[in-house]
Amino acid sequence: MKKTLTSLLCAAMSLTVLVLACGGEDPVPPQVPLPLEDGGVLWADCDAARGARACPEGASCRFVEYYDRSICVPACDPQAACQPSQAACCVGNEDGGAGYCVPNEVCATLDAGTEDAGSDDAGTDAGVIPVETDAGDSKDAGTEAGTDGGPKGDAGTGGTDAGTGGTDAGTGGTDAGTVTDAGTGGTDAGTVTDAGTGGTDAGTVTDAGTGGTDAGTVTDAGTGGTDAGTVTDAGTGGTDAGTVTDAGTGGTDAGTDAGTSVDAGTDAGTEPLGYTDIRIMAANITSGNGQDYDLGHGIRLMQGVKPDVILVQEFNYLSNSAADMRSMVDQVGGTGFSYFRETGAQIPNGIISRWPIIESGEWTDPEVSNRDFAWARIDIPGPKDLWAISVHLLTSSSGDRNAEANSLVARIKANIPAGDYLAIGGDFNTDSRSESCLTTFKQVVDTAGPHPVDKNGKDGTNAARSKPYDHVLVDSDLRQYQQATVIRGTTSFSTFTNGLVLDSRVYTPISEIAPAVSGDSGAASMQHMAVVKDFHVPNF
């Protein structure tokens, strides 16, 4: 159910509607969405179906009847003023008293005025509704407790019922609508027997889960004489579809074929059917003299955009021990992230992934001896895997880079299933988008524009921002699912239609990519900008 803010937010309303108590007026209606001075946007349109990703951190997607659409509303302290001045902090009862900054013009319409949901006036803003009083028949939602939401008594006090005559919804041994109580005294919420006690059932003769009997009938939903939730399976004989065999662990599948012992192929219990958002980042963003991430500038940049898959170059950190590399990955993504880093290389390539890496390795770069092509097969949600390849092509000449591209394309064609997704990314050191190596890569990935840009619309990725050194290139199967890259801060977000070139020196507001700071991309010896692309991929 979508959460809503309505023009009657402050009246007594259905519990499925967010109720707010609002204050303050502004005679000048604010712009919605409202651009902010720091470059962000307040009250931006949102899609509630996208869940937590719909709005920046600290904001929620709510349907506002006043505008007849959903917008992002930031949380606020009810004891403090909202910023900017066009906003008021309203208290939402549905969310446990949480405050939300909404436009003043919304709050200005919320006073119940002179008429109550019954017949008398609330006297003040009808958003403050004492829980002991009723907005029902003849009494007001702000005066004289003890009145009923039905014809007679109050919903929860005095032994009276919220809807029938003289019985209470949960007290005094009486029932919410009939003669008996929902859970006390051995009586049932609607019939004669109780839902869970005494071996009796909530509607029939037998109990829902005890005594080997079934929740509605005497027999199991698939076999004879036993319950569909204890010993036998809801489709075969001998194993239960939820107890003996597990939904995703222990060698059995979240669907053991409705009663077989074979695996459906993947852990179908971790992601609901739908789409998975995947953010891929190419990152040769080391700093200092050691071609490593020791100084933290590159790590902060990765943290700031929260990638799901990172194609890393010059993958060195501190002593390069297993513990140090694990520490870097934990900082960048979290303890649940996987990684692969090629061995025996001076400036190794590697891959960091939110999802399990189920296969990995390195293919020889025929043109250079201090690194290879690192690859990983990633078990993203859904039936297809993502093959990610991290590359660092030579600076020496376009001919050398094309030779490297030809070698890699041959490896891809020989090893990667055509039905899986493919991403090649990293530091290509290309001087232009017409270089021969990019033409060669067209055999396996889509190299066409439009291309990612920074906050100023520039697409160059070298330090001087004049050449397209760095790339995230995917095959046509994955390219069809590319979506805008949306970088979300705590109070604002920015949208990059074709992906982002991450240059903290020009990014505003810098708070959206915290903990990165403005100077990170300009750190000593940082010669590249990271590239980010987003994809909305079906997991069915």
N, C-alpha and C positions, 0 to 999 in steps of 0.2 A: 504494500500500500504506500502510495507516495505521501510524504508529509506536506502539510499545507499551511499557508498563512492566508487568512481571508479578511475581507472587509469587516467582518464581525468578530475579529480576533479577540476582542475584549468583552464579548458577551458570553453568557453560559451557552456552551455549544457541545456537539457530539465529541466524544473522547478521541475520535480519529482525526480531529482538527486541532492544530496547534493554537492554543489560546494565549494571547499576550496581553499584558497590561502596559499601555504606552503613555508617554507624556511628551510634551513639547510640540510646538508648531513652527512652521516656517512658511511665510506667505508666498515664497517663491518655490514652486515645485522643482526638485532636483532632477538632473538628467539621469536616466536609468537605461543602460549602464552609465556609471559616472567615472570619467577619466580622472586620475589622480596626478598631482604635480610630479610625483616620482616616476611616472610612466606606467603605473599599474592601473587596474580597473576595479571599481567597486560595484557590486550588484550586477555582475555580468550574468548573462543568460546561461543556463545550465541544463543538463539532461539528467534527471534523477535516476534514470536506469543505469547510469555509469557508476553508481555507488560512491565510494570514498574518493574516486578520481574525478568526480564531477566538478569539484570546487577546490580552491587552495586549502592548504592545511589551516585549520582554525575556523573554517566556514562550512556551512551546510547548504545543500540544494533544497529549496522550499518552493512550493507552488504558491504564488501570491494572486489571490482572486482579483485584487485591485488592478493588476496589470494583465491578468489572464495568461500568465506564463510563469515558468520557474526561474528563479534567480538565486545567486550565491549570497547568503546572508552571514556575515562574520559574527562570531560569538562576542559578548561584551560583558562587562561588570555592571550589574544593575545599579550599583552605587556610584558609578562614574559616568561621565558624559561620553557619547560616541563622537568619533571624528569621521568625516568632516561635520560642519555645523548642520548640514542638511539631514543628518541622521539622528535617530532617537533610540535609546536602549530599551527594548521591550522584554518583559519577562514571560517566558513560555512555560505554562504549567505542564504541558505534555512532556517536556524534556526535563522534568525535575526542577523547575525553577530557573533553568538556564536563560541568560539574556542574549538577545540578538539585535544587532544594529540594522534597523530598517529605515526607509525614507520617512521623513516627517509627514509627508502627504498621506502615507499609509496609516500612520498612527492617528492623524487628525480625524480620520473617519471612524475611529473605533469606539467612541463613547456611545453607550446605549441610549443616551438622550433622556427622553421622558417616559418611555414605555419599556416595561420589563417583558421577559419571556412569559410572565404570567399576566398580571394586570396592573401592578403597582410599580412605581419608579425605583430604580436602584439608588438614585440620589447622587451617586458619583459614578466614576468610570466602572462599567460592569465587568472589568477584567479582574478585579479583586473579588473573588467569590468565596465566602466562607464555606468550608466543606460541610458544615452541619446544617446548612439551610438549602431550600429547594427552589429551583426555578420552574416550578410546575404549575399548580392550579390557580390559587387565588393570592398567594403570597409572593413577595419580592425576593430576588436573589441576593438581597443585601439586608434584609430585615427579618426578624421574628423566625428563629429556628423552629424546627419541628413540623414543617409542612412537607407535603408529599409530592414526589414527581409523578404520581398517578392521581387517583381521586381522593386519597384519604391520608395515609401516614407517610413518615419519612423513611428514606432509603438508608437505614443503618442505625437508627436510634429508636428507643422507646418501644421495641417489640413490634414495630409496624412495618408494612411491606411496601416495596417500591413498585407497585403495579397491580396488586390485588387488594383484597379487603382484609386488613388486620394481621397479616403475617409478614415476617421480616426476612430480608435477604441475607441470612447468615447468623442470626442470633436467636436465642430463646427456643431452639429446637424446632423452628418453623421453616417453611420452604419458600424459595424465591419464585412463587408463581402457583404452587399447588398447596397441598396440605402438609407435606413432609419436607424435611430438611436435606440439603445437599451435603451430606457427610457426617451427620451426627445421629445418635440414637438408633443406628441400624436401619434408618429409612432412606429412601431413594429420592433423587432430584427429578422426579417426574412420574415414577411408578411407586410400587410398594417396597421394592428392595433397594439396597445400597450399592453404589458404584465402588466396590473394592473391599467390603468387609463381609464377614460371615459366610464366605463362599458363595455369595449370590451376585447376580449380574445386573448391570445398568440398563436393563430393558428386556432381558430374557431370563432364563432360569439359571444359566451358568455364568461363571466369573471370567473376567478378562485377564487370564494369566495365572491362575492358581489351580491347584488340584488336578492338573492335566486336562482341564476342560477349555473350551474355546470361547472367544469373545463374541458370542452371538448365536452360535449353534453348538452342537455337541461334537462335531468332527472338525478335522483340519482342512485348511484351504488347499487341498491337493492330495492328501492321503486319507486313510481311514482311521478314525477313532482318536487321533492325537491332535495337539494344538499347533498352530502355525507360528509358534514362537518359542517352543521348548525343545523337544527332542527331534522332531522330523522336519524335513525341508518343505518349502512351499512349492514343490514341483516334482521332487523325486522321493526316494525312500532311504532314510538312514542318516542324512546330514541336514543340519538346519541352515537356512539361507541367512543367518545372522548370528549364530552362536558358534557352532563347531568350525565352520569355515569362515575365514576373515575377509573383510572388504578391502583388500589391498595389501595384506602382509602375509608372511608365512608361506609364500609360494602359491597362494590362491588369490583369485581376482575378485574385484568388487562386483561381481556379477557372475562368478562361477556359472555362467550360462543358466541362470534360474534353476540350478540343481544339478550341474555336472561338476567334474573335478578339474576341468581345464581352464586355462587363463584366457581371458578375452583379448589379451595382447598388451594392455597398458593398465596402469592404476586408475581405473575409471572413477575412483572415489575422491580424488583430490581436487578436481575442478568440475564445476557444473557445466553442462552443455551450454555452449555459447561462444564467446570470443575472448581471446587473451591479448592484452596489450603488451607489446614487446618493444623495449627501447634499446637500440644498438648504438654503441659508441666506439669510434676509432680514436685511439689515444697514444700518440707519441709526445707526451707532455712532461718529459723529465726536465730537471733544472740543475744548475750547478755544473761542476767540472767532471762529474763521475758518470754521466749518462745513466742516472738512477733517480729514484723517487724519494731519496733520503730526506730532502729538505721540506717535503710536504706540500709544495705548491700544486703538483699534479694530482696528489691524493685529494686535496680539498676541491679541486675542479671536478673530479669524478663524483665525489660526495654531493656536490651542489646540484647535479642534474639527475641523480638517482637512476643510472642505467641498469638494465637487466642483463645485458651481455656486453662485455668490453673486449675489444680487440686491441691488445696492448703491445707496444713496441718498447725496446730498451727496458725490459721487465726485470730490473734489478732493484733490490732494497736491502739496505744494511749489509749483513754478511751473506745474504742469499741462502741462508740455512732454511730448512723446511719450516722452522718456527717463525723466522722473520717473514718468509713469503706468506705464511698463513696469517700473520699479523697484518700485513698489508691488505690482503683480501678481506679480512674481517673489518678493517677500517673502511674500505671502499664499499662493500656490499652488506656484510654481516656474516655471522658465524655459519649460516646455512648455505652460503655461496660455495660453488665448486670452482676449481681452476686447473689449467694445464699450462706448464711453462717448459719450453724446450730445454734440453740439457746440453752441456758442453759448448755453449755459445757465449761469446763476449758480450753481445747485446741481444739477448734472446727475445723472441716473440712469444706471446702467450694469449690465453683466453680466460676471462673470468665470467662465470655464469650464475644466474639466480637458480637455474634448473640443473638437474644432474647431468654431468658429462659422462656418457656411457661408453665412449670410445675416444681415443685421442692419439696424436703422434706428430711426427714432423717429416716433411718431404724436403729433400736436398735442394737448396738454391744453387744452381750450377755456376752462378757468376760471382759468388762471394763465399768466404770461408767462416765468417764470424757470426752467422745466423742462418736459419733455414725458414721454411714456411711451416708455421705451427697450425695444426687443425684440431678441431674437437667436434664430436657428434653430440648434440645436446638434446635431451629428452624433454622438449617443450610439451605443454598440454596438447593432447590431440593425437591423431594417428600418424602425423608426419614428424620427422625429426628435423632439427636445424643444424646444418653443417656450417661451422664458423671457421674462417681461415684468416689468420693474422699475418700480414706481410710487411716487409720493410725493404723496398726496392732500392737499388743503387742510385747514387747521385752522379755517377761517372758519365753516363751518356744515355740518350733515349734508346739507342740500339741495345745497350746492355739491359735496360729495363724491359724492352720488348722480348729479348731472349728469356728473361726471367718469367715474363707473362706466358710465353709459349710453353715453357716447361710446366708451369702451374696448371694451365688449361688442360694439358695432356693428363696430368695427375687427376684432376677433377673428373674428366670424362671416364677415366679408368676405374675410379673408386667410389664416386658418389652417386647414389641412385637418382635417376631423373625425377622420381616422384617426391623426393624430399626437398626441403628448402635449403638455399645456399646463400651465404653472405661472405663476401671478401672485403676486408677492411684494413686500414692502417696507413702507413706512410709510404706513398707511391713515389714521392719526390718528382712528380710530373710538373713540367714547366707550363703546359697548356692542356686544355681538354681535348685537343686534337692529336695528342701523341699516339704513336703507333701501338704502345702497350695497351692503351684503352680500347683501341680498335680490336686488338687481339682478345681482350677480356669480353668483348661483346658476344663471343661465342657461348659464354656461360652465364653472364650477368647483364643486366640492363644498365647502360652507362649514360642514357639520355637524361637531359634536364627535365624540369627545373631543378636547381641544385640548392643545397642548404646555404643560408646566409646568416650574418650576425645581426645585432640590433640596428646597425646602420645600412643593412641591405648588401653588404660586401660578402663575396664568396671565396676570396683568397684565404689560404690557411697557413702560409708561411708567416714568419714573424713580422715581415713588412706588409703582409696582407695583400700581396700582388700576384701570387701564384697558387694554383690548386694542388698543393702537395698531398693532401690527405683526403681519404674517401671512405664511404660506406656504400658498397655496391651489392645489390641482391639480384637473384634470378627473377624472371618474369612472374613465376608463381607467387613469390613473396611481394614483389613490387606492387601487385594489384591491390594489396592490403595496406599500403602506406597511408598514414594519416598525419595530420598536423602534429608537430611537436609542441606540447604545452608545458611550459615551465611554471611550476606553482610555488609561490611563497606563502607566508602565513596570512597576508592580507591582500595579495594581488597575484596575478598570473600574466604571462606573456605567451603569445601564440606565434609559431613559425611554421608557415604553411607547408614548406618543403624540407624542413629540417633546420638544425641550428649549427652554425659555426660558433663555437664557444670562445669568445674573447672577453675575459673579465674586465679588460681595460675600457670597453665601451658598453658593457652590459648595464642596463638600468631597469628597475631598481636592483641594486646589487644584493639586496636582502632575499630576492627570489632564488639565488644560487648559493646561499649560505650553506656551509661555512667558508666558501670561497670569498676572497677579498679582491678588490679592484686590481691590485698589483700582481696577482698570481700569474696571469698570462704574460706579463712583462718581466718575469723573473729572469735572472742571469742564465744564459745559455738555453732558454726555452725557445726552440726554433719552429715550433708547430702549434697550431690551434686544434683542439679536438673537434670532431664532427659527430653529430647526433641525428639519428633518424628513428621514427616511431612507426609501428605497424599494429594493426588491429586484426588479429589472425583467428580464424575459426578453429575451435578445438574439438570439432566433431567430424 
